[in-house]
Amino acid sequence: MQKIRALVTGGTGFVGKYLVSLLKESEKFEIFLLESDIREIEHLGEQISTISPDYVFHLAAQAFVPKAIEDPWETEETNVKGTLNLLENLHRMGKPVKMVYVSTADVYGKQDFANLPFSENLIPNPLNPYSGSKLAAESYCRQYAAYDKNLGIVIARPFNHIGVGQRNEFVIPNFCNQIILAEQSGYNFIHVGDLNPTRDFSNVKDIVRGYLLLAEVGIPGEIYNLCSGKEVSIRYLVETLIKFSGKNIECKIDPSRIRSAETSRVYGDNSKMLKLGWKPEISIEQTLEDIYHSIKQ
């Protein structure tokens, strides 16, 4: 049986590694990782032409919000121009291909709380250059899908997802490292930002299962939220992590860690994904415990 040729952009990143592992487990795929700089259209085109993929999972992005705020031009170059380069080369390939574009639930931005949980029908209201760039790339995906019937493009909007191996600058690994340092050095506090906001957290393994399902049965042109559908405060997350240390550690507010533009409540409506047969399987508590002990080892 001929294997499905699957191209993964961003395949060496935090989420990409989990997706590649999942694809390998299925044994249905011949897997290719994008080696070209996605910002260089000609080199990108050469690799796509050689691979001639059946599926494309587009994960490559500049996804760290503080960096996007500091250097919005680089974020636009990677997230918008890079996506446009990919789309144009797939269009030039001239063969049917199913693409999962990994956007972000951050595009919803600030919404009236009456709209909770956020559904795919909400009008986006991005609050930072990262989410703005992802929404712009979404529009290119929809444009190409509309006029090239060979391109079956599905847009995924994942909410927060975490797991073992995430970079230290992200919130959960940062909390873990501070707690472990306090535990080992005898400190009784860690530095935090605002702990009151709520977010919708999932395990990265559940999220990449969703990406694969979208490649297989997602409806081209549709947008799908990937989320737990549950609202969890940042305070609950850090207090859960502190419990794993067995120590009495306090949280001290560091004003430099507070993002002024943040919305205070976020969680999503995952009913479209549930109808496809997907559901989150790994609890947030188990996920936090796995991350904490992985970093402590």
C-alpha positions in Angstrom: 0.0 0.0 0.0 1.4 3.4 -1.0 2.1 5.7 1.9 0.7 9.2 2.2 3.4 11.8 1.6 3.1 14.2 4.5 5.1 17.5 4.7 5.5 19.1 8.1 6.7 22.7 8.5 8.0 23.4 11.9 8.6 19.7 12.4 11.5 20.2 14.8 9.7 22.6 17.1 7.8 21.7 20.3 4.5 20.8 18.7 6.0 19.6 15.5 8.0 16.8 17.3 4.8 15.5 18.8 3.0 15.6 15.4 5.9 13.8 13.7 5.9 11.1 16.4 2.1 10.6 15.9 2.5 10.3 12.2 5.2 7.7 12.6 3.0 5.7 15.0 0.3 5.4 12.4 2.7 3.9 9.8 0.5 5.3 7.0 2.8 8.2 6.2 6.1 8.9 4.5 7.1 12.0 6.5 9.1 15.0 5.2 10.3 17.9 7.3 10.6 21.3 5.6 14.3 22.1 5.4 14.1 25.3 3.5 13.6 28.7 5.0 9.9 29.3 4.6 10.7 33.0 3.8 12.7 32.0 0.7 10.1 31.2 -2.0 12.4 29.7 -4.6 14.2 27.3 -2.3 10.9 26.4 -0.7 9.5 25.7 -4.2 12.3 23.3 -5.1 11.7 21.2 -2.0 7.9 21.1 -2.4 8.3 20.1 -6.0 10.6 17.3 -5.1 8.4 16.0 -2.2 5.1 16.4 -4.0 3.1 16.1 -0.7 -0.4 14.8 -0.3 -0.8 16.3 3.2 0.8 19.5 4.5 0.8 20.4 8.2 1.9 24.0 8.4 3.2 24.6 11.9 6.2 26.8 11.2 5.8 30.2 12.9 7.2 32.8 15.2 4.8 32.1 18.1 6.3 33.9 21.1 4.1 36.9 21.8 6.7 39.1 23.6 9.1 38.6 20.7 6.3 39.6 18.2 5.7 42.8 20.2 9.4 43.6 20.2 10.0 42.8 16.5 6.7 42.7 14.6 8.4 42.8 11.2 10.2 39.5 11.7 6.9 37.9 12.9 5.1 39.2 9.8 7.9 37.9 7.6 7.7 34.4 9.0 4.0 34.0 9.7 2.5 35.9 6.8 5.0 35.9 4.0 6.1 32.4 4.9 2.6 31.1 4.7 2.0 33.0 1.4 5.2 31.4 0.0 4.0 28.0 1.0 0.5 28.5 -0.5 1.9 29.8 -3.8 4.2 26.9 -4.2 1.5 24.4 -3.5 -0.7 26.2 -6.0 2.1 25.9 -8.6 2.5 22.2 -7.9 -0.9 21.7 -9.6 -2.0 18.5 -7.8 -4.6 17.8 -5.0 -3.2 18.4 -1.5 -4.8 18.7 1.9 -3.3 21.3 4.1 -3.9 22.0 7.8 -3.0 25.5 8.6 -2.2 25.9 12.3 -3.5 29.3 13.3 -4.2 30.3 16.9 -7.2 31.0 19.2 -5.3 34.2 20.0 -7.0 35.7 16.9 -10.2 36.0 18.9 -8.5 38.6 21.1 -10.7 40.8 23.3 -14.3 39.7 23.3 -17.5 40.4 25.3 -17.7 37.8 28.0 -21.2 37.1 26.8 -19.6 35.4 23.8 -17.9 32.7 26.0 -17.1 30.0 25.1 -15.5 31.4 21.9 -16.8 29.7 18.8 -15.4 29.8 15.3 -18.2 32.2 14.2 -16.9 35.0 16.3 -15.4 38.0 14.5 -11.7 38.0 15.4 -10.2 40.9 17.3 -6.4 40.3 17.6 -4.5 42.2 20.2 -0.9 41.8 19.3 1.4 41.4 16.2 1.5 37.6 16.6 -2.3 37.1 16.5 -2.6 39.7 13.8 -0.1 37.9 11.6 -1.9 34.6 12.1 -5.2 36.1 11.1 -3.6 37.6 8.0 -2.2 34.2 7.0 -5.7 32.7 7.6 -7.1 35.1 5.0 -4.5 34.0 2.4 -5.4 30.3 3.1 -9.0 31.0 2.5 -8.2 33.0 -0.7 -6.1 30.2 -2.2 -8.6 27.5 -1.2 -11.4 29.5 -2.9 -9.8 29.8 -6.3 -7.7 26.6 -6.4 -9.8 23.5 -6.0 -6.7 21.4 -5.7 -6.0 23.0 -2.3 -8.1 21.6 0.4 -7.2 23.9 3.3 -8.5 23.5 6.8 -7.7 26.1 9.5 -7.1 24.9 13.1 -7.3 27.4 15.9 -5.7 25.8 18.9 -6.1 27.3 22.3 -3.2 27.1 24.9 -1.5 23.7 24.7 1.4 22.5 26.9 3.5 19.4 27.4 7.0 18.1 28.1 9.6 19.8 26.1 8.2 23.3 25.8 10.7 26.1 25.8 11.5 27.7 29.2 10.2 31.2 28.3 6.6 29.9 28.1 4.5 30.2 31.2 4.3 26.6 32.6 8.0 25.7 32.2 8.9 29.1 33.6 6.8 28.4 36.7 8.3 24.9 37.0 11.9 26.2 36.9 11.2 28.8 39.5 9.5 26.4 41.8 12.2 23.8 41.5 14.9 26.4 42.1 13.0 27.7 45.2 12.6 24.1 46.4 16.3 23.4 46.0 17.7 26.6 47.3 15.3 27.2 50.2 13.6 30.3 48.7 10.0 30.7 49.7 8.7 32.7 46.7 8.5 32.8 42.9 7.9 35.8 40.6 4.6 35.8 38.7 2.4 38.1 36.6 -1.3 38.5 37.0 -2.7 35.1 38.1 -6.4 36.0 37.7 -6.8 35.5 34.0 -8.4 32.3 32.8 -7.3 30.2 29.8 -8.2 27.0 28.0 -5.4 24.5 28.3 -4.9 21.2 26.6 -2.1 18.6 26.4 -0.1 18.9 23.2 -0.7 15.2 22.5 -4.4 15.8 22.3 -3.9 18.8 20.0 -1.7 17.0 17.4 -4.3 14.2 17.3 -6.7 16.9 16.3 -4.4 18.1 13.5 -4.2 14.6 12.1 -8.0 14.2 12.2 -8.4 17.5 10.4 -6.1 16.3 7.6 -8.1 13.1 7.3 -11.7 14.3 7.6 -11.7 18.1 8.2 -13.9 20.0 5.7 -11.8 22.3 3.4 -12.5 26.0 4.0 -13.7 25.4 7.6 -12.2 26.6 10.8 -12.0 24.4 13.9 -11.2 25.2 17.5 -9.0 22.8 19.3 -9.4 23.1 23.0 -10.6 21.5 26.2 -13.7 23.6 26.5 -12.8 24.3 30.1 -11.8 27.6 31.8 -8.8 27.4 34.1 -7.1 30.2 36.0 -3.4 30.8 35.9 -3.6 30.8 39.7 -4.9 27.2 39.7 -2.0 26.1 37.4 0.7 27.6 39.5 -0.8 26.4 42.8 -1.1 22.9 41.4 2.6 23.0 40.4 3.6 24.3 43.8 1.8 21.3 45.4 4.1 18.9 43.5 7.1 20.5 45.3 5.7 19.8 48.7 6.9 23.2 49.9 5.2 26.3 51.1 6.0 28.7 48.2 4.4 32.1 47.8 3.8 34.0 44.6 5.1 37.6 44.3 3.7 39.8 41.6 6.3 41.2 39.2 4.8 44.1 37.2 7.1 43.4 34.3 5.4 40.1 33.7 2.0 41.6 33.3 0.7 42.1 29.7 -1.5 45.2 29.6 -3.4 44.2 26.5 -4.4 40.7 27.8 -8.0 39.7 28.0 -9.0 38.3 31.4 -11.1 35.3 30.4 -10.7 32.8 27.5 -12.1 29.4 26.8 -13.3 27.8 23.7 -16.2 25.9 22.1 -14.9 22.6 20.8 -18.2 21.2 19.5 -17.1 21.1 15.8 -14.2 18.9 16.7 -16.3 16.7 18.9 -18.6 16.1 15.9 -15.6 14.8 14.0 -14.9 12.3 16.7 -12.1 14.1 18.6 -12.0 14.8 22.3 -9.3 15.7 24.8 -8.1 12.7 26.7 -5.3 13.9 29.0 -6.3 16.0 32.1 -4.6 19.3 32.9 -3.5 18.0 36.3 -1.7 15.0 34.7 -0.2 17.3 32.1 1.2 19.6 34.7 2.6 16.7 36.7 4.4 15.3 33.7 5.9 18.7 32.9 7.0 19.3 36.4 8.8 16.0 36.9 10.3 16.1 33.5 12.0 19.5 34.3 13.0 18.4 37.8 14.9 15.3 36.5 
